[in-house]
Amino acid sequence: MCHHGCAAFVALSKPLDLFKRFTLATVSLSEWWVFVSDAVVLQYVGFQTKGAIREYTFTLRGTGGASSEYFVTIANDAFVAHRVRYQDAPDICFLRLHREFATQTDHPPSTRFSVTDAELADYQDAHAPKPKPSTYTHREDKES
């Protein structure tokens, strides 16, 4: 889910080139299914709280109806310590999967991944609010 509250789906034209070349279509939450002919689709399914972690589930649907599930976890203490916002977690997990698929020539050997503190910090840095230009203009008063 992106920071705008939309569900993100990825359609890929070639299964072997997963995440190397992709198009991102953002749809409203009510539009859960995206049908793309001759494409692979990665879909965010949901999350579960499991003890000290939150586990985010994604489904990869390929051509011919084949599908597989991938799970990405984030430690609960990262949320409590404000290193990650709840609404950003699906996007962070999606990016983690994106990196895994980008380094593989086919599907990653594992279906379970964890987001590291370094990845959370990178995401936070990349999405930090930009400073707004000051509307105050400093004016020097001149004495006569």
TIKE-573549 format. One line per 3 residues: their letters; for each residue x, z, y of C-alpha. Coordinates in steps of 0.5 Angstrom, whole numbers, padded with zeros to 4 digits. Layout:
// residues N
a> X Z Y  ...
This chain:
// residues 144
mch> 0000 0000 0000  0003 -0002 0007  0003 0002 0013
hgc> -0003 -0001 0015  -0007 0002 0009  -0008 -0005 0006
aaf> -0006 -0006 -0002  0000 -0011 -0003  0000 -0016 -0008
val> 0006 -0021 -0010  0005 -0028 -0013  0011 -0031 -0016
skp> 0012 -0038 -0018  0017 -0037 -0023  0017 -0031 -0028
ldl> 0025 -0032 -0029  0026 -0032 -0021  0022 -0025 -0020
fkr> 0023 -0023 -0013  0028 -0028 -0011  0023 -0032 -0008
ftl> 0016 -0029 -0007  0010 -0030 -0002  0007 -0023 0000
atv> -0001 -0023 0001  -0004 -0017 0004  -0011 -0016 0002
sls> -0016 -0010 0004  -0017 -0005 -0001  -0024 -0008 -0003
eww> -0020 -0014 -0006  -0016 -0011 -0012  -0016 -0018 -0015
vfv> -0012 -0024 -0013  -0012 -0030 -0017  -0006 -0034 -0017
sda> -0005 -0040 -0021  0001 -0041 -0025  0004 -0035 -0022
vvl> 0006 -0028 -0023  0003 -0022 -0020  0005 -0015 -0018
qyv> 0000 -0010 -0017  0000 -0003 -0015  -0005 0001 -0019
gfq> -0005 0008 -0017  -0001 0014 -0018  -0001 0021 -0022
tkg> 0002 0028 -0020  0006 0030 -0026  0009 0037 -0025
air> 0015 0036 -0020  0014 0028 -0019  0008 0023 -0017
eyt> 0008 0017 -0021  0006 0010 -0018  0004 0005 -0023
ftl> 0004 -0002 -0022  0002 -0008 -0027  0006 -0015 -0027
rgt> 0001 -0020 -0030  0004 -0027 -0032  0002 -0033 -0033
gga> -0002 -0034 -0040  -0005 -0027 -0039  0001 -0023 -0041
sse> 0002 -0016 -0037  0007 -0010 -0037  0006 -0004 -0033
yfv> 0012 -0001 -0029  0012 0006 -0027  0016 0009 -0021
tia> 0017 0016 -0019  0018 0020 -0013  0020 0028 -0013
nda> 0014 0032 -0010  0019 0036 -0006  0021 0029 -0002
fva> 0014 0029 0001  0014 0037 0002  0020 0036 0006
hrv> 0017 0030 0010  0023 0025 0008  0017 0021 0006
ryq> 0010 0020 0008  0004 0020 0002  0002 0013 0005
dap> 0009 0010 0005  0010 0012 -0002  0007 0006 -0006
dic> 0011 0001 -0001  0017 0005 -0002  0016 0004 -0010
flr> 0014 -0003 -0009  0021 -0004 -0006  0025 0000 -0011
lhr> 0022 -0005 -0016  0023 -0011 -0012  0031 -0009 -0012
efa> 0030 -0008 -0020  0027 -0015 -0021  0032 -0018 -0016
tqt> 0038 -0016 -0020  0035 -0018 -0027  0035 -0025 -0029
dhp> 0029 -0023 -0033  0024 -0017 -0033  0029 -0011 -0032
pst> 0031 -0007 -0039  0027 -0001 -0037  0020 0000 -0034
rfs> 0021 0007 -0031  0025 0008 -0025  0026 0014 -0020
vtd> 0027 0013 -0012  0033 0017 -0010  0034 0021 -0003
ael> 0038 0015 -0001  0033 0010 -0002  0028 0015 0002
ady> 0033 0015 0008  0034 0008 0008  0026 0007 0008
qda> 0026 0012 0014  0031 0009 0018  0028 0002 0017
hap> 0021 0004 0019  0023 0009 0025  0019 0008 0031
kpk> 0023 0004 0036  0024 0007 0043  0019 0005 0048
pst> 0022 0002 0054  0021 0007 0060  0016 0006 0065
yth> 0020 0011 0070  0025 0007 0075  0030 0011 0078
red> 0030 0010 0085  0036 0013 0090  0033 0016 0096
kes> 0037 0013 0102  0038 0018 0108  0038 0015 0115
